[in-house]
């Protein structure tokens, strides 16, 4: 895949989006390896609806974006390319920059913080060991395979947030076991099982990790004293609900977060709280022959950070087949994981 040089740029200064699955500007993969990876990612999208993209570059410094770290570079590039479905925001970007000795998995804003940990595990356990051995191509290919395995739901992503959550629970864990055998296995339980499991996971009795005493879940008024100002702001706009569990024996407490899928707020890249409102205005409507352009405005309700940028809108498609020729208008609010070697 070495025919594209690292100097290929989009108008915004970021690398151009020339291939829907593999843009190997860092010349990491051979032609055969690039073909294999592209086939994997295309099949993954056809089977699950999730659009994952591999981008390799030599260094982020090769592009005049003003970004000084791989995280904002990946977020802005993700949004410029519009990776993933616009309604679900479930796109994934694997960015490899050998010249910087950096790797990043950037996730669409539809993923909550649990998936940041999944991405970090892929980087730490699968990608970096190969990179540290000097095998960048193999580490990249393994990273793609791990993303496909760990982010693939058992069924195409559901519009129902509870079913979406439930479909991604690890196969090795039995909801029936979680509920003491009182509920059937997930494959036969349907929506009622999903709701029951989610409620049980949240409200089950907790024992203190310090003294093993029974803990109490505080009410909404009492738990505020244990939340940061940003967390209280999230609760006030109902983007995240927090539970505080308190041990009356030793004073230890824990805080658990439960994100609201339908709040309309995204995680702010500045303060890292889910307090950012996003509005999109179409500037140039897409056609069958040309992509369009939209202006995205971001405003954080907590730290007052504002940002405005343009995003590509994919060309209209004449058929319903997924040939992999375009992105879907998805966006990221900075979720994911990074690593270096």
C-alpha positions as CSV (number, residue, x, y, z in Angstrom):
1,X,0.0,0.0,0.0
2,X,3.1,2.2,-0.4
3,X,1.9,4.2,-3.4
4,X,0.4,6.9,-1.1
5,X,2.9,9.2,0.5
6,X,2.7,10.8,3.9
7,X,2.2,14.2,2.3
8,X,-1.3,13.5,1.1
9,X,-3.5,16.0,2.9
10,X,-7.1,17.1,3.1
11,X,-8.1,20.7,2.8
12,X,-8.3,21.0,6.6
13,X,-4.6,19.8,6.9
14,X,-5.5,16.3,8.0
15,X,-4.7,13.2,5.8
16,X,-7.2,12.7,2.9
17,X,-9.9,10.1,3.3
18,X,-9.1,8.1,0.1
19,X,-10.1,4.6,1.2
20,X,-13.0,3.6,3.4
21,X,-11.0,1.1,5.3
22,X,-7.2,1.3,4.9
23,X,-5.3,4.6,4.4
24,X,-1.7,3.4,4.7
25,X,0.2,6.7,4.3
26,X,2.9,5.5,6.7
27,X,3.8,2.6,4.4
28,X,3.4,0.1,7.2
29,X,1.7,-2.7,5.3
30,X,2.6,-4.6,2.1
31,X,0.0,-4.6,-0.7
32,X,-1.1,-8.1,0.4
33,X,-1.4,-7.2,4.0
34,X,-3.4,-4.1,3.2
35,X,-5.7,-6.1,1.0
36,X,-6.3,-8.6,3.8
37,X,-7.0,-5.9,6.4
38,X,-9.3,-4.1,4.1
39,X,-11.3,-7.3,3.5
40,X,-11.6,-7.9,7.3
41,X,-12.8,-4.3,7.9
42,X,-15.3,-4.4,5.0
43,X,-16.7,-7.8,6.2
44,X,-16.9,-6.4,9.7
45,X,-19.0,-3.4,8.4
46,X,-21.2,-5.6,6.3
47,X,-22.0,-8.0,9.1
48,X,-22.4,-5.5,12.0
49,X,-22.9,-2.0,10.5
50,X,-19.8,-0.8,12.4
51,X,-17.4,1.3,10.3
52,X,-13.8,0.8,11.5
53,X,-10.9,2.5,9.6
54,X,-7.1,2.0,9.7
55,X,-4.9,5.0,9.2
56,X,-1.1,4.9,9.3
57,X,1.1,8.0,9.0
58,X,4.7,8.7,9.7
59,X,4.0,11.5,12.2
60,X,1.3,13.9,13.1
61,X,3.9,16.7,12.6
62,X,3.7,16.0,8.8
63,X,0.3,17.7,8.7
64,X,-0.3,21.4,9.5
65,X,-3.1,20.9,11.9
66,X,-1.7,22.6,15.0
67,X,-2.2,19.5,17.1
68,X,0.7,18.7,19.4
69,X,-0.5,15.3,20.6
70,X,-2.0,12.2,18.9
71,X,-5.3,12.4,20.9
72,X,-6.7,15.8,19.5
73,X,-5.2,14.9,16.1
74,X,-7.2,11.6,16.1
75,X,-10.4,13.2,17.4
76,X,-10.4,16.1,14.8
77,X,-9.5,13.7,12.0
78,X,-12.2,11.3,13.0
79,X,-14.8,14.1,12.9
80,X,-13.4,15.5,9.6
81,X,-13.8,12.1,8.0
82,X,-17.1,11.4,9.7
83,X,-16.4,7.8,10.6
84,X,-19.3,5.6,11.6
85,X,-23.0,5.8,11.5
86,X,-24.3,9.3,12.3
87,X,-27.2,8.1,14.4
88,X,-25.3,5.6,16.5
89,X,-21.8,7.3,16.5
90,X,-20.2,3.8,16.6
91,X,-17.2,4.3,14.3
92,X,-13.7,3.2,15.2
93,X,-10.3,4.6,14.1
94,X,-7.0,2.8,14.5
95,X,-4.2,5.4,14.0
96,X,-0.6,4.2,13.9
97,X,2.2,6.8,13.7
98,X,5.6,4.9,13.8
99,X,7.6,8.2,13.5
100,X,6.1,9.4,16.8
101,X,6.1,5.8,18.3
102,X,2.4,6.4,19.1
103,X,-0.8,4.5,18.5
104,X,-4.4,5.5,19.1
105,X,-7.8,3.8,19.0
106,X,-10.4,6.6,18.7
107,X,-14.0,5.7,19.4
108,X,-17.3,7.3,18.3
109,X,-19.2,9.2,20.9
110,X,-21.8,6.4,21.1
111,X,-19.4,4.3,23.2
112,X,-19.3,5.0,26.9
113,X,-16.2,4.8,29.2
114,X,-16.3,1.0,29.4
115,X,-15.1,0.8,25.9
116,X,-12.1,3.1,26.6
117,X,-10.9,0.2,28.8
118,X,-11.5,-2.3,26.0
119,X,-9.5,-0.2,23.6
120,X,-6.7,0.3,26.1
121,X,-6.5,-3.5,26.6
122,X,-6.1,-4.0,22.9
123,X,-3.3,-1.5,22.7
124,X,-1.5,-2.8,25.8
125,X,-1.9,-6.5,25.3
126,X,-2.0,-7.0,21.5
127,X,-0.5,-4.1,19.7
128,X,2.4,-2.7,21.8
129,X,4.1,-6.1,22.3
130,X,4.5,-6.5,18.6
131,X,5.5,-2.8,18.1
132,X,8.2,-3.2,20.7
133,X,9.6,-6.1,18.9
134,X,9.9,-3.9,15.8
135,X,7.1,-5.6,13.9
136,X,4.8,-2.7,13.1
137,X,2.9,-4.4,10.3
138,X,2.1,-7.5,12.5
139,X,1.1,-5.3,15.4
140,X,-1.2,-3.2,13.2
141,X,-2.8,-6.3,11.7
142,X,-3.3,-7.9,15.2
143,X,-4.8,-4.6,16.4
144,X,-7.4,-4.7,13.6
145,X,-8.3,-8.3,14.3
146,X,-8.7,-7.5,18.1
147,X,-10.9,-4.5,17.4
148,X,-13.1,-6.7,15.1
149,X,-13.4,-9.4,17.8
150,X,-13.8,-7.2,20.9
151,X,-16.2,-4.6,19.4
152,X,-18.4,-6.9,17.4
153,X,-21.9,-7.3,18.9
154,X,-23.6,-10.6,18.6
155,X,-26.2,-8.9,16.4
156,X,-26.1,-5.6,14.4
157,X,-26.2,-2.6,16.8
158,X,-29.7,-2.0,18.2
159,X,-31.5,1.3,18.3
160,X,-32.6,0.3,21.8
161,X,-29.9,1.3,24.2
162,X,-30.6,-1.5,26.7
163,X,-30.4,-4.2,24.0
164,X,-27.3,-2.5,22.7
165,X,-25.8,-2.7,26.1
166,X,-26.9,-6.3,26.6
167,X,-25.6,-7.5,23.3
168,X,-22.1,-6.5,24.2
169,X,-21.9,-8.3,27.5
170,X,-19.0,-10.8,27.5
171,X,-20.2,-14.2,26.3
172,X,-18.3,-16.0,29.1
173,X,-20.6,-14.4,31.8
174,X,-24.0,-15.8,32.3
175,X,-26.8,-13.4,33.4
176,X,-28.5,-16.4,35.0
177,X,-25.4,-16.8,37.2
178,X,-25.4,-13.1,38.0
179,X,-29.0,-13.3,39.2
180,X,-28.5,-16.5,41.2
181,X,-30.1,-18.7,38.5
182,X,-33.4,-16.8,38.7
183,X,-33.3,-15.6,35.1
184,X,-32.8,-17.5,31.9
185,X,-29.6,-17.2,29.8
186,X,-29.4,-14.1,27.7
187,X,-30.0,-15.9,24.4
188,X,-33.6,-16.7,25.4
189,X,-34.6,-13.9,27.8
190,X,-35.1,-11.0,25.5
191,X,-35.8,-7.4,26.6
192,X,-37.1,-8.4,30.0
193,X,-33.8,-10.2,30.8
194,X,-31.8,-7.3,29.6
195,X,-33.6,-4.9,31.8
196,X,-33.4,-7.2,34.8
197,X,-29.7,-7.8,34.4
198,X,-29.0,-4.1,34.0
199,X,-31.0,-3.2,37.1
200,X,-29.3,-6.0,39.1
201,X,-25.8,-4.9,38.1
202,X,-26.6,-1.4,39.3
203,X,-28.5,-2.0,42.5
204,X,-27.0,-5.3,43.8
205,X,-25.7,-5.2,47.4
206,X,-22.1,-4.0,47.8
207,X,-19.6,-4.9,50.4
208,X,-16.9,-2.4,51.4
209,X,-13.5,-3.3,49.8
210,X,-11.8,-1.9,52.9
211,X,-13.6,-3.6,55.8
212,X,-16.1,-5.9,54.1
213,X,-19.1,-4.2,55.8
214,X,-22.4,-3.7,53.9
215,X,-22.5,-0.4,52.1
216,X,-25.4,1.9,51.6
217,X,-26.4,3.6,48.3
218,X,-26.9,7.3,49.1
219,X,-29.9,9.2,47.8
220,X,-29.6,12.0,45.2
221,X,-29.2,14.8,47.8
222,X,-26.7,13.0,50.1
223,X,-24.5,11.8,47.2
224,X,-23.8,15.3,45.9
225,X,-21.1,15.9,48.6
226,X,-19.0,13.1,47.1
227,X,-19.3,14.3,43.5
228,X,-17.1,16.8,41.7
229,X,-18.6,20.0,40.3
230,X,-18.4,18.5,36.8
231,X,-20.2,15.3,37.9
232,X,-22.9,17.4,39.5
233,X,-23.2,19.4,36.3
234,X,-23.7,16.1,34.4
235,X,-26.5,15.1,36.8
236,X,-28.2,18.5,36.5
237,X,-28.5,18.1,32.7
238,X,-29.3,14.4,33.0
239,X,-26.5,13.2,30.8
240,X,-25.0,11.0,33.5
241,X,-26.5,9.6,36.7
242,X,-24.1,8.8,39.6
243,X,-24.5,6.4,42.4
244,X,-22.5,6.8,45.6
245,X,-22.1,3.8,47.9
246,X,-21.0,4.6,51.4
247,X,-19.6,2.5,54.2
248,X,-20.8,3.6,57.6
249,X,-18.2,1.4,59.3
250,X,-15.0,2.9,57.9
251,X,-16.2,5.9,55.8
252,X,-15.0,4.5,52.5
253,X,-17.1,5.3,49.4
254,X,-17.3,4.4,45.8
255,X,-18.8,6.3,42.8
256,X,-20.4,4.6,39.8
257,X,-21.5,6.4,36.6
258,X,-24.4,5.5,34.4
259,X,-24.5,7.3,31.1
260,X,-27.8,8.3,29.5
261,X,-27.9,7.2,25.9
262,X,-30.6,9.7,24.9
263,X,-29.4,12.9,26.6
264,X,-28.0,14.4,23.4
265,X,-24.8,15.5,25.2
266,X,-21.3,14.3,24.4
267,X,-18.0,14.1,26.3
268,X,-16.2,17.4,26.2
269,X,-12.5,17.1,25.0
270,X,-11.6,19.9,27.4
271,X,-13.0,19.0,30.8
272,X,-13.8,15.3,29.9
273,X,-17.4,15.6,31.2
274,X,-20.5,14.6,29.3
275,X,-21.7,18.2,29.1
276,X,-21.0,19.2,25.5
277,X,-24.0,20.1,23.3
278,X,-23.4,19.6,19.6
279,X,-25.4,21.2,16.7
280,X,-24.9,20.5,13.0
281,X,-25.8,22.7,10.1
282,X,-25.5,21.5,6.5
283,X,-23.4,23.9,4.3
284,X,-23.2,21.9,1.1
285,X,-25.7,19.1,0.6
286,X,-24.2,15.8,-0.7
287,X,-25.2,14.5,-4.1
288,X,-24.6,11.2,-5.9
289,X,-21.5,12.6,-7.4
290,X,-20.0,14.8,-4.7
291,X,-19.7,14.7,-0.9
292,X,-21.2,17.5,1.1
293,X,-20.1,19.6,4.0
294,X,-21.6,20.5,7.4
295,X,-20.6,22.9,10.1
296,X,-20.5,21.4,13.6
297,X,-20.7,23.7,16.7
298,X,-19.8,22.4,20.1
299,X,-20.5,24.2,23.4
300,X,-19.7,22.7,26.8
301,X,-22.2,23.5,29.6
302,X,-19.6,23.0,32.3
303,X,-16.2,24.5,31.2
304,X,-17.7,26.8,28.6
305,X,-15.4,25.4,25.9
306,X,-16.6,26.1,22.4
307,X,-15.4,24.7,19.1
308,X,-16.5,24.9,15.5
309,X,-15.3,22.8,12.5
310,X,-16.5,21.5,9.2
311,X,-17.2,17.8,8.6
312,X,-17.6,15.9,5.4
313,X,-21.0,14.4,4.5
314,X,-20.7,11.2,2.5
315,X,-22.0,11.0,-1.1
316,X,-25.5,9.7,-1.6
317,X,-25.5,6.0,-2.7
318,X,-27.7,4.7,-5.5
319,X,-27.9,1.2,-4.0
320,X,-28.3,-0.3,-0.6
321,X,-25.2,-2.5,-0.9
322,X,-22.3,-1.7,1.4
323,X,-19.4,-1.4,-1.0
324,X,-17.3,0.6,1.4
325,X,-17.0,3.8,-0.7
326,X,-17.9,6.4,1.9
327,X,-18.1,7.3,5.6
328,X,-21.4,7.7,7.5
329,X,-21.1,11.1,9.2
330,X,-20.2,9.8,12.6
331,X,-18.4,11.8,15.3
332,X,-16.1,11.3,18.3
333,X,-15.9,13.3,21.5
334,X,-12.4,12.1,22.4
335,X,-13.1,8.6,23.7
336,X,-10.6,5.8,23.2
337,X,-7.1,4.9,24.3
338,X,-3.5,5.6,23.4
339,X,-0.1,4.0,23.7
340,X,3.6,4.5,23.0
341,X,6.6,2.3,22.5
